[in-house]
Amino acid sequence: MPKDIEQLLSRVGLLPSESKVYLSTLELGPSTVQHIAAKAKISRTAAYEAIELLQKRGLMSSSLSGKKRLYVAEDPHRIVSYLKGEQQKFAATLNDIEAQVSALHLMSGGIKPTVKVYEGEEALPAYFDHVSQIKPMQFDEVTNVGDVYQNLDEETIRKARKMYDWGKVEIRILHRGPLRNPRPGAKFRELLIEFGEFHGDISIYGPFVTFATFGIRPIVVILESTTIADTMRTIFNAAWVSAKETKV
């Protein structure tokens, strides 16, 4: 049995057992399963399974001769017809999938979010180190200034901020409480008291949202999700529009 033809049939989607059975039957002519299995050098069970698959593909047929069922390989031109049919079905399926991509994203929420958590002394440096690696062009932040300076000394804050060059970043900060050491070039607006109590810090940059709390043991949670970041950015924009500009 020509190995190159067998490999070619495998390349068009036939299983090895199907290739063996088809080529063996093509050489034998109308034959019983026993003869086909012997010619293909596979078990009768494997031959039956291969014949069933080949019949579904339209590459093999059968007939009764007395009490015996004989199997016949269809003309090799049928392989070309089969491939063209499969190509058309694949193209139609591909079009259907492309049309449903948006719906699939909505079902899954896009890429599965990844979350990193830092605690204690490493929390704040890890946060600013992450920002320095991402190098965002836009940075939005909601912060309770009182919480920050009540729990962190100014030297720690200055060292952390120096880890990244903020000069090229468009920064918008919604704050609660009086500003202290405001970042040069940033835009500030005060978060309305009517929105309720707010503690800690939320920042949005690129596909990331970072949550920070500044208690006895600071905690920083960095979440990566374009869907969630875009949602948080929309909420930030709504709050920004309603907030009062802070004179620096």
Backbone as CSV, one residue per row, in Angstrom:
resi,resn,N_x,N_y,N_z,CA_x,CA_y,CA_z,C_x,C_y,C_z
1,MET,0.843,-1.192,0.000,0.000,0.000,0.000,0.882,1.247,0.000
2,PRO,0.702,2.129,-0.981,1.572,3.311,-1.077,1.456,4.195,0.163
3,LYS,2.594,4.368,0.861,2.587,5.143,2.090,2.301,6.614,1.835
4,ASP,2.774,7.145,0.693,2.564,8.562,0.425,1.084,8.870,0.224
5,ILE,0.339,7.936,-0.419,-1.108,8.143,-0.597,-1.827,8.030,0.741
6,GLU,-1.394,7.081,1.563,-1.992,6.914,2.894,-1.798,8.175,3.730
7,GLN,-0.605,8.753,3.660,-0.324,9.991,4.396,-1.142,11.151,3.855
8,LEU,-1.323,11.163,2.519,-2.123,12.227,1.907,-3.565,12.167,2.390
9,LEU,-4.120,10.953,2.475,-5.491,10.796,2.969,-5.603,11.235,4.429
10,SER,-4.558,10.953,5.199,-4.556,11.396,6.599,-4.549,12.907,6.687
11,ARG,-3.851,13.554,5.761,-3.782,15.018,5.747,-5.125,15.653,5.436
12,VAL,-5.992,14.939,4.693,-7.302,15.511,4.366,-8.345,15.171,5.424
13,GLY,-7.916,14.543,6.528,-8.825,14.342,7.649,-9.208,12.910,7.945
14,LEU,-8.775,11.953,7.137,-9.102,10.559,7.398,-8.198,9.999,8.492
15,LEU,-8.778,9.159,9.341,-7.981,8.478,10.354,-7.091,7.451,9.673
16,PRO,-5.986,7.050,10.295,-5.115,6.024,9.697,-5.872,4.755,9.331
17,SER,-6.783,4.340,10.224,-7.559,3.120,9.927,-8.468,3.335,8.720
18,GLU,-9.038,4.521,8.570,-9.872,4.817,7.401,-9.046,4.771,6.114
19,SER,-7.858,5.371,6.168,-6.989,5.379,4.985,-6.647,3.959,4.555
20,LYS,-6.289,3.119,5.538,-5.929,1.735,5.252,-7.110,0.986,4.628
21,VAL,-8.299,1.156,5.240,-9.486,0.443,4.763,-9.881,0.924,3.370
22,TYR,-9.856,2.231,3.146,-10.256,2.759,1.837,-9.331,2.231,0.739
23,LEU,-8.035,2.340,0.939,-7.074,1.905,-0.081,-7.123,0.392,-0.287
24,SER,-7.299,-0.364,0.807,-7.384,-1.817,0.692,-8.622,-2.216,-0.107
25,THR,-9.756,-1.569,0.179,-10.998,-1.891,-0.529,-10.921,-1.459,-1.980
26,LEU,-10.228,-0.358,-2.232,-10.050,0.117,-3.605,-9.294,-0.924,-4.437
27,GLU,-8.307,-1.579,-3.813,-7.524,-2.610,-4.511,-8.314,-3.917,-4.641
28,LEU,-9.058,-4.259,-3.603,-9.760,-5.544,-3.584,-11.019,-5.552,-4.441
29,GLY,-11.675,-4.406,-4.526,-13.003,-4.396,-5.125,-14.009,-4.817,-4.073
30,PRO,-15.258,-5.107,-4.445,-16.280,-5.512,-3.467,-15.776,-6.651,-2.585
31,SER,-15.764,-6.417,-1.274,-15.169,-7.400,-0.357,-15.912,-7.440,0.966
32,THR,-15.720,-8.527,1.673,-16.265,-8.666,3.024,-15.345,-7.950,4.015
33,VAL,-15.872,-7.730,5.212,-15.071,-7.084,6.259,-13.843,-7.926,6.583
34,GLN,-13.999,-9.262,6.579,-12.872,-10.126,6.906,-11.714,-9.903,5.933
35,HIS,-12.023,-9.868,4.650,-10.977,-9.677,3.649,-10.352,-8.281,3.749
36,ILE,-11.198,-7.286,3.969,-10.696,-5.899,4.068,-9.765,-5.775,5.269
37,ALA,-10.184,-6.321,6.425,-9.368,-6.241,7.645,-8.022,-6.931,7.440
38,ALA,-8.052,-8.091,6.771,-6.809,-8.828,6.524,-5.890,-8.051,5.599
39,LYS,-6.465,-7.461,4.556,-5.659,-6.683,3.605,-5.071,-5.438,4.279
40,ALA,-5.882,-4.761,5.127,-5.433,-3.530,5.793,-4.565,-3.814,7.010
41,LYS,-4.530,-5.104,7.434,-3.750,-5.527,8.608,-4.209,-4.821,9.883
42,ILE,-5.543,-4.796,10.036,-6.140,-4.256,11.266,-7.199,-5.246,11.738
43,SER,-7.720,-5.076,12.932,-8.734,-5.990,13.466,-10.064,-5.779,12.755
44,ARG,-10.951,-6.780,12.855,-12.268,-6.651,12.244,-13.062,-5.517,12.899
45,THR,-12.894,-5.370,14.217,-13.602,-4.286,14.911,-13.166,-2.927,14.377
46,ALA,-11.847,-2.732,14.222,-11.326,-1.471,13.691,-11.787,-1.260,12.255
47,ALA,-11.881,-2.368,11.490,-12.330,-2.262,10.103,-13.783,-1.827,10.040
48,TYR,-14.635,-2.401,10.900,-16.049,-2.000,10.945,-16.191,-0.508,11.277
49,GLU,-15.417,-0.052,12.282,-15.483,1.351,12.686,-15.039,2.270,11.547
50,ALA,-13.957,1.882,10.853,-13.457,2.694,9.739,-14.466,2.734,8.597
51,ILE,-15.084,1.585,8.306,-16.086,1.524,7.224,-17.267,2.432,7.551
52,GLU,-17.710,2.429,8.806,-18.836,3.283,9.209,-18.503,4.760,8.994
53,LEU,-17.289,5.156,9.363,-16.869,6.548,9.171,-16.768,6.895,7.688
54,LEU,-16.226,5.975,6.903,-16.077,6.215,5.461,-17.441,6.322,4.780
55,GLN,-18.414,5.544,5.246,-19.760,5.627,4.684,-20.387,6.986,4.996
56,LYS,-20.151,7.482,6.207,-20.675,8.804,6.569,-20.043,9.896,5.712
57,ARG,-18.799,9.695,5.305,-18.114,10.672,4.459,-18.490,10.503,2.986
58,GLY,-19.235,9.454,2.681,-19.615,9.199,1.297,-18.513,8.577,0.477
59,LEU,-17.553,7.933,1.145,-16.406,7.353,0.437,-16.477,5.833,0.334
60,MET,-17.537,5.246,0.882,-17.682,3.792,0.800,-19.167,3.454,0.815
61,SER,-19.518,2.413,0.084,-20.900,1.945,0.053,-20.909,0.439,0.242
62,SER,-22.102,-0.145,0.384,-22.197,-1.598,0.586,-23.402,-2.152,-0.161
63,SER,-23.363,-3.469,-0.361,-24.481,-4.164,-1.012,-24.514,-5.605,-0.528
64,LEU,-25.664,-6.247,-0.682,-25.798,-7.646,-0.287,-25.595,-8.545,-1.486
65,SER,-24.816,-9.600,-1.295,-24.608,-10.628,-2.319,-24.952,-11.958,-1.665
66,GLY,-26.197,-12.359,-1.856,-26.681,-13.524,-1.125,-26.834,-13.170,0.335
67,LYS,-26.123,-13.868,1.196,-26.152,-13.567,2.628,-24.947,-12.745,3.078
68,LYS,-24.089,-12.434,2.147,-22.877,-11.686,2.494,-23.044,-10.195,2.173
69,ARG,-22.524,-9.363,3.058,-22.493,-7.920,2.783,-21.102,-7.553,2.282
70,LEU,-21.107,-6.951,1.096,-19.854,-6.553,0.478,-19.713,-5.034,0.522
71,TYR,-18.482,-4.594,0.736,-18.199,-3.163,0.829,-17.350,-2.738,-0.365
72,VAL,-17.669,-1.532,-0.881,-16.988,-1.030,-2.072,-16.485,0.390,-1.809
73,ALA,-15.245,0.644,-2.187,-14.693,2.004,-2.084,-15.205,2.829,-3.256
74,GLU,-15.696,4.030,-2.941,-16.187,4.896,-4.000,-15.020,5.407,-4.851
75,ASP,-15.364,5.873,-6.047,-14.357,6.396,-6.967,-13.524,7.478,-6.270
76,PRO,-12.215,7.490,-6.498,-11.349,8.499,-5.844,-11.801,9.947,-6.072
77,HIS,-12.522,10.211,-7.144,-13.024,11.569,-7.354,-13.954,12.018,-6.220
78,ARG,-14.538,11.039,-5.530,-15.427,11.360,-4.411,-14.656,12.055,-3.286
79,ILE,-13.352,11.747,-3.197,-12.542,12.400,-2.159,-12.494,13.897,-2.408
80,VAL,-12.346,14.302,-3.663,-12.320,15.724,-4.010,-13.657,16.364,-3.673
81,SER,-14.762,15.680,-4.017,-16.097,16.210,-3.714,-16.302,16.334,-2.204
82,TYR,-15.806,15.315,-1.484,-15.912,15.343,-0.022,-15.165,16.541,0.567
83,LEU,-13.942,16.771,0.080,-13.133,17.878,0.585,-13.776,19.223,0.288
84,LYS,-14.350,19.365,-0.910,-15.015,20.627,-1.256,-16.212,20.866,-0.348
85,GLY,-16.940,19.800,-0.043,-18.073,19.935,0.866,-17.636,20.334,2.265
86,GLU,-16.550,19.695,2.733,-16.031,20.031,4.058,-15.534,21.472,4.100
87,GLN,-14.927,21.920,3.006,-14.421,23.289,2.932,-15.570,24.290,3.031
88,GLN,-16.665,24.004,2.345,-17.828,24.879,2.393,-18.434,24.922,3.786
89,LYS,-18.518,23.740,4.434,-19.064,23.695,5.795,-18.171,24.459,6.768
90,PHE,-16.857,24.315,6.586,-15.913,25.019,7.462,-16.041,26.530,7.285
91,ALA,-16.153,26.981,6.030,-16.287,28.419,5.756,-17.559,28.964,6.383
92,ALA,-18.655,28.207,6.280,-19.922,28.649,6.872,-19.819,28.705,8.397
93,THR,-19.169,27.694,8.986,-18.995,27.671,10.443,-18.122,28.833,10.902
94,LEU,-17.061,29.099,10.137,-16.165,30.201,10.485,-16.912,31.531,10.457
95,ASN,-17.751,31.726,9.460,-18.557,32.954,9.375,-19.497,33.075,10.569
96,ASP,-20.100,31.949,10.971,-21.011,31.962,12.125,-20.265,32.312,13.405
97,ILE,-19.063,31.741,13.571,-18.272,32.022,14.775,-17.863,33.486,14.813
98,GLU,-17.408,34.014,13.679,-17.006,35.420,13.616,-18.167,36.334,13.978
99,ALA,-19.375,35.963,13.549,-20.554,36.782,13.840,-20.919,36.749,15.319
100,GLN,-20.464,35.700,16.025,-20.843,35.540,17.427,-19.728,35.888,18.402
101,VAL,-18.597,36.398,17.891,-17.456,36.693,18.760,-17.827,37.684,19.864
102,SER,-18.544,38.739,19.494,-18.932,39.747,20.482,-19.801,39.140,21.570
103,ALA,-20.761,38.290,21.155,-21.633,37.641,22.130,-20.843,36.721,23.043
104,LEU,-19.849,36.025,22.500,-19.012,35.143,23.312,-18.203,35.927,24.332
105,HIS,-17.696,37.099,23.926,-16.955,37.944,24.860,-17.854,38.404,26.000
106,LEU,-19.114,38.746,25.683,-20.033,39.185,26.722,-20.304,38.057,27.707
107,MET,-20.400,36.828,27.192,-20.649,35.684,28.069,-19.478,35.422,29.002
108,SER,-18.274,35.572,28.474,-17.088,35.237,29.262,-16.515,36.431,30.003
109,GLY,-16.994,37.645,29.693,-16.408,38.836,30.292,-15.038,39.118,29.739
110,GLY,-14.782,38.643,28.514,-13.464,38.848,27.909,-12.452,37.907,28.535
111,ILE,-11.226,38.318,28.574,-10.175,37.482,29.134,-10.367,37.356,30.642
112,LYS,-10.151,36.172,31.143,-10.315,35.927,32.564,-9.408,36.843,33.375
113,PRO,-9.988,37.587,34.344,-9.176,38.520,35.123,-8.068,37.807,35.898
114,THR,-6.927,38.484,36.034,-5.849,37.993,36.888,-5.711,38.939,38.070
115,VAL,-5.409,38.402,39.211,-5.361,39.204,40.437,-4.054,38.926,41.175
116,LYS,-3.386,40.002,41.601,-2.189,39.894,42.428,-2.422,40.695,43.711
117,VAL,-2.020,40.130,44.826,-2.237,40.764,46.128,-0.891,40.950,46.834
118,TYR,-0.668,42.162,47.358,0.555,42.470,48.104,0.156,43.024,49.468
119,GLU,0.905,42.641,50.495,0.593,43.087,51.858,1.835,43.612,52.558
120,GLY,1.593,44.471,53.543,2.669,44.953,54.397,3.609,45.928,53.702
121,GLU,4.876,45.866,54.067,5.860,46.826,53.571,6.060,46.742,52.061
122,GLU,5.828,45.585,51.460,6.050,45.428,50.018,4.899,45.985,49.186
123,ALA,3.748,46.286,49.820,2.537,46.628,49.073,2.703,47.871,48.205
124,LEU,3.083,48.987,48.825,3.170,50.244,48.073,4.288,50.220,47.029
125,PRO,5.517,49.777,47.367,6.563,49.684,46.336,6.156,48.774,45.172
126,ALA,5.459,47.658,45.473,5.016,46.754,44.415,4.037,47.439,43.483
127,TYR,3.181,48.253,44.050,2.192,49.004,43.271,2.873,49.968,42.298
128,PHE,3.769,50.802,42.798,4.446,51.774,41.933,5.415,51.107,40.965
129,ASP,5.993,49.983,41.381,6.856,49.241,40.470,6.035,48.697,39.299
130,HIS,4.831,48.263,39.585,3.939,47.770,38.524,3.590,48.892,37.555
131,VAL,3.282,50.060,38.090,2.963,51.213,37.239,4.158,51.551,36.344
132,SER,5.367,51.492,36.917,6.565,51.840,36.144,6.814,50.833,35.019
133,GLN,6.397,49.588,35.216,6.548,48.578,34.171,5.514,48.753,33.065
134,ILE,4.300,49.130,33.446,3.219,49.287,32.473,3.388,50.565,31.654
135,LYS,3.941,51.623,32.307,4.144,52.922,31.658,2.856,53.458,31.010
136,PRO,1.823,53.677,31.820,0.546,54.139,31.249,0.629,55.593,30.787
137,MET,-0.136,55.918,29.778,-0.213,57.304,29.296,-1.321,58.064,30.007
138,GLN,-2.282,57.327,30.605,-3.362,57.945,31.365,-3.508,57.211,32.687
139,PHE,-3.748,58.000,33.744,-3.821,57.427,35.086,-4.937,58.134,35.841
140,ASP,-5.977,57.378,36.218,-7.094,57.935,36.985,-7.075,57.339,38.383
141,GLU,-7.322,58.192,39.374,-7.221,57.731,40.761,-8.319,58.346,41.618
142,VAL,-8.860,57.521,42.495,-9.803,57.981,43.524,-9.130,57.703,44.858
143,THR,-8.925,58.747,45.658,-8.137,58.541,46.876,-8.682,59.337,48.055
144,ASN,-8.581,58.742,49.221,-8.889,59.435,50.467,-7.560,59.906,51.048
145,VAL,-7.271,61.194,50.889,-5.977,61.746,51.288,-5.726,61.533,52.771
146,GLY,-6.780,61.668,53.556,-6.631,61.484,54.999,-6.145,60.090,55.348
147,ASP,-6.704,59.078,54.685,-6.286,57.697,54.933,-4.805,57.499,54.603
148,VAL,-4.396,58.088,53.474,-3.018,57.902,53.024,-2.034,58.454,54.041
149,TYR,-2.232,59.707,54.433,-1.248,60.358,55.302,-1.414,59.987,56.772
150,GLN,-2.551,59.412,57.105,-2.729,58.952,58.479,-1.961,57.653,58.721
151,ASN,-1.821,56.852,57.663,-1.211,55.531,57.823,0.174,55.406,57.206
152,LEU,0.556,56.343,56.320,1.866,56.280,55.681,2.613,57.583,55.906
153,ASP,3.901,57.479,56.205,4.678,58.704,56.378,5.023,59.293,55.007
154,GLU,5.257,60.595,54.945,5.478,61.297,53.683,6.715,60.792,52.963
155,GLU,7.751,60.399,53.694,8.975,59.915,53.067,8.706,58.631,52.274
156,THR,7.896,57.743,52.834,7.535,56.495,52.147,6.791,56.796,50.857
157,ILE,5.876,57.769,50.914,5.085,58.142,49.744,5.984,58.753,48.666
158,ARG,6.911,59.633,49.079,7.806,60.289,48.111,8.706,59.255,47.423
159,LYS,9.260,58.316,48.191,10.124,57.294,47.612,9.367,56.429,46.602
160,ALA,8.125,56.093,46.959,7.323,55.263,46.057,7.020,55.997,44.766
161,ARG,6.689,57.265,44.870,6.346,58.052,43.674,7.548,58.245,42.753
162,LYS,8.743,58.291,43.334,9.944,58.499,42.529,10.298,57.285,41.667
163,MET,9.616,56.180,41.902,9.898,54.974,41.136,9.403,55.090,39.694
164,TYR,8.619,56.128,39.402,8.095,56.277,38.040,8.097,57.748,37.654
165,ASP,8.413,58.011,36.382,8.414,59.375,35.860,6.988,59.751,35.450
166,TRP,6.340,60.559,36.292,4.939,60.908,36.051,4.783,62.081,35.082
167,GLY,5.893,62.634,34.629,5.832,63.846,33.806,5.111,63.671,32.484
168,LYS,5.110,62.427,31.947,4.507,62.187,30.638,3.111,61.566,30.737
169,VAL,2.572,61.514,31.932,1.296,60.838,32.151,0.175,61.851,32.363
170,GLU,-0.958,61.594,31.742,-2.150,62.416,31.988,-2.820,61.877,33.251
171,ILE,-2.800,62.693,34.300,-3.277,62.235,35.602,-4.534,62.994,36.012
172,ARG,-5.555,62.245,36.426,-6.767,62.831,36.998,-7.000,62.186,38.363
173,ILE,-7.175,63.026,39.365,-7.338,62.501,40.719,-8.604,63.060,41.361
174,LEU,-9.476,62.146,41.751,-10.640,62.497,42.573,-10.246,62.245,44.016
175,HIS,-10.349,63.273,44.853,-9.845,63.100,46.219,-10.915,63.442,47.252
176,ARG,-10.756,62.837,48.405,-11.551,63.169,49.584,-10.577,63.680,50.627
177,GLY,-10.797,64.894,51.138,-9.900,65.496,52.105,-8.928,66.466,51.448
178,PRO,-8.312,67.347,52.234,-7.394,68.365,51.704,-6.161,67.738,51.051
179,LEU,-5.722,68.325,49.949,-4.543,67.821,49.247,-3.271,68.099,50.031
180,ARG,-2.313,67.191,49.887,-0.991,67.387,50.457,0.031,66.893,49.434
181,ASN,1.024,67.727,49.165,2.050,67.386,48.170,1.439,66.911,46.843
182,PRO,0.581,67.737,46.240,-0.057,67.310,44.988,0.958,67.090,43.873
183,ARG,0.703,66.107,43.029,1.614,65.797,41.934,1.563,66.904,40.887
184,PRO,2.710,67.435,40.490,2.748,68.477,39.458,2.147,67.987,38.150
185,GLY,1.333,68.839,37.525,0.756,68.508,36.233,-0.530,67.708,36.307
186,ALA,-0.891,67.216,37.493,-2.114,66.435,37.632,-3.326,67.352,37.741
187,LYS,-4.482,66.836,37.362,-5.745,67.550,37.518,-6.472,66.971,38.723
188,PHE,-7.022,67.869,39.562,-7.660,67.416,40.792,-9.110,67.887,40.864
189,ARG,-9.956,67.007,41.346,-11.326,67.382,41.668,-11.717,66.686,42.961
190,GLU,-12.531,67.375,43.760,-12.890,66.837,45.068,-14.138,65.980,44.972
191,LEU,-14.059,64.782,45.525,-15.172,63.850,45.502,-16.278,64.365,46.422
192,LEU,-17.474,64.512,45.892,-18.581,65.072,46.659,-18.905,64.219,47.879
193,ILE,-19.138,64.883,48.990,-19.450,64.186,50.232,-20.757,63.422,50.115
194,GLU,-21.627,63.899,49.195,-22.931,63.251,49.008,-22.799,61.812,48.499
195,PHE,-21.648,61.473,47.934,-21.437,60.126,47.423,-21.254,59.109,48.544
196,GLY,-21.064,59.582,49.764,-20.914,58.679,50.892,-19.468,58.497,51.322
197,GLU,-19.267,57.651,52.327,-17.937,57.412,52.874,-17.065,56.670,51.866
198,PHE,-15.815,57.063,51.838,-14.868,56.386,50.952,-13.516,56.326,51.646
199,HIS,-12.916,55.149,51.677,-11.608,54.978,52.298,-10.696,54.180,51.361
200,GLY,-9.408,54.472,51.461,-8.448,53.766,50.630,-8.172,54.473,49.323
201,ASP,-7.857,53.693,48.306,-7.414,54.267,47.031,-7.763,53.297,45.896
202,ILE,-8.280,53.857,44.798,-8.548,53.072,43.594,-7.874,53.778,42.430
203,SER,-7.094,53.053,41.653,-6.467,53.650,40.472,-6.766,52.798,39.248
204,ILE,-6.898,53.470,38.105,-7.248,52.805,36.841,-6.235,53.236,35.795
205,TYR,-5.561,52.275,35.185,-4.575,52.598,34.150,-4.460,51.398,33.201
206,GLY,-4.596,51.673,31.917,-4.573,50.586,30.938,-5.651,49.572,31.261
207,PRO,-5.331,48.277,31.224,-6.322,47.245,31.555,-6.321,46.877,33.038
208,PHE,-5.746,47.746,33.876,-5.575,47.419,35.288,-6.421,48.308,36.192
209,VAL,-6.899,47.715,37.283,-7.546,48.444,38.372,-6.840,48.013,39.649
210,THR,-6.367,49.005,40.417,-5.657,48.706,41.659,-6.452,49.239,42.846
211,PHE,-6.638,48.382,43.833,-7.323,48.760,45.069,-6.295,48.730,46.199
212,ALA,-6.303,49.779,47.020,-5.342,49.838,48.127,-6.033,50.285,49.401
213,THR,-5.657,49.661,50.503,-6.111,50.097,51.820,-4.883,50.375,52.658
214,PHE,-4.975,51.382,53.515,-3.797,51.817,54.267,-4.058,51.731,55.761
215,GLY,-4.269,50.531,56.264,-4.446,50.331,57.697,-3.102,50.062,58.347
216,ILE,-3.119,49.323,59.432,-1.876,48.957,60.105,-1.004,48.127,59.163
217,ARG,-1.655,47.313,58.346,-0.949,46.495,57.360,-1.525,46.806,55.980
218,PRO,-0.841,47.668,55.203,-1.354,48.050,53.880,-1.581,46.834,52.983
219,ILE,-2.607,46.905,52.166,-2.927,45.854,51.207,-3.146,46.485,49.840
220,VAL,-2.513,45.929,48.812,-2.687,46.390,47.434,-3.139,45.195,46.593
221,VAL,-4.240,45.372,45.874,-4.773,44.343,44.984,-4.721,44.882,43.555
222,ILE,-3.980,44.213,42.676,-3.871,44.630,41.273,-4.656,43.642,40.415
223,LEU,-5.698,44.138,39.774,-6.578,43.294,38.967,-6.410,43.652,37.496
224,GLU,-6.177,42.657,36.666,-6.032,42.888,35.228,-7.244,42.357,34.480
225,SER,-8.007,43.276,33.880,-9.167,42.916,33.071,-9.581,44.149,32.282
226,THR,-9.504,44.081,30.971,-9.890,45.221,30.145,-11.350,45.576,30.376
227,THR,-12.205,44.567,30.489,-13.637,44.806,30.697,-13.888,45.548,32.001
228,ILE,-13.278,45.074,33.087,-13.489,45.714,34.391,-12.862,47.106,34.413
229,ALA,-11.666,47.250,33.828,-11.006,48.560,33.799,-11.846,49.573,33.022
230,ASP,-12.407,49.173,31.895,-13.247,50.082,31.109,-14.502,50.469,31.878
231,THR,-15.063,49.509,32.606,-16.253,49.798,33.419,-15.922,50.788,34.527
232,MET,-14.815,50.560,35.230,-14.407,51.463,36.303,-14.075,52.849,35.757
233,ARG,-13.485,52.893,34.568,-13.144,54.183,33.950,-14.417,54.981,33.619
234,THR,-15.450,54.281,33.188,-16.727,54.945,32.894,-17.339,55.524,34.165
235,ILE,-17.284,54.755,35.265,-17.787,55.254,36.553,-16.966,56.444,37.013
236,PHE,-15.643,56.363,36.828,-14.770,57.477,37.200,-15.151,58.728,36.409
237,ASN,-15.377,58.586,35.103,-15.737,59.735,34.261,-17.022,60.393,34.749
238,ALA,-17.996,59.579,35.168,-19.262,60.118,35.661,-19.040,60.920,36.939
239,ALA,-18.191,60.386,37.836,-17.902,61.103,39.081,-17.078,62.363,38.806
240,TRP,-16.173,62.281,37.847,-15.309,63.412,37.507,-16.128,64.605,37.001
241,VAL,-17.098,64.335,36.165,-17.932,65.390,35.597,-18.717,66.122,36.693
242,SER,-19.159,65.383,37.715,-19.980,65.991,38.757,-19.153,66.609,39.875
243,ALA,-17.833,66.380,39.890,-16.990,66.864,40.982,-16.545,68.309,40.744
244,LYS,-16.183,68.967,41.837,-15.729,70.357,41.776,-14.218,70.406,41.616
245,GLU,-13.758,71.230,40.669,-12.319,71.341,40.429,-11.617,71.918,41.643
246,THR,-10.450,71.332,41.965,-9.663,71.770,43.090,-8.550,72.724,42.628
247,LYS,-8.465,73.875,43.247,-7.399,74.819,42.911,-6.117,74.386,43.615
248,VAL,-5.065,74.183,42.826,-3.785,73.735,43.400,-2.836,74.920,43.516
